[in-house]
């Protein structure tokens, strides 16, 4: 007759049967295992069924396991229904929250991309504005210098008019003054037409 071992297990832990039992065949070993399970966890007593939750009676012969019977409820079945449903609700709520956070993250990333693009465009416009401002400042400086030159020329023209009387210089004025007067008139007509009559 073969020898059968009836080992108790809980997860990875094993309590081996060190003695073993000689039985005629596997059918007899199965009947013996079912009797042991009934003895350890009577069906009418709820407390003993939850006490053995997660435990198994494993039967083997010559190192070959052929039967595993739970002693009590499976470990997950030992959790009360109210707790299990609360866990499911909490898991569902967490899933909803995770989905919402993922959606918000995507919206934030899209908004960030939009703002970065807007920032790039605004910086380009500011750079163009700065160039235009520099150009306008340069042109204003040119106009200021030109205005000073015109003022000086007008003052010189007035001085020449005062010296020569009104209009053209009289005959008998020195030649140098005449040449300066003609040069000034020419410069004024070229740069500012209509200023001298």
ABEGO torsion letter per residue (X at the ends): XBBBBBBBBBEABBBBBAAEBBBABAAAAAAAAAAAAAAABBAABAAAAAAABGBBBBBBBGGBBABBBBABBBAAAABBAAAAAAAAAAAAAAAAAAAAAAAAAAAAAAAAAAAAAAAAAAAAAAAAAAAAAAAAAAAAAAAAAAAAAAAAAAAAAAAAAAAAEBEBBBBGBBAAAAAAAAAAAAAAAAABBGABX
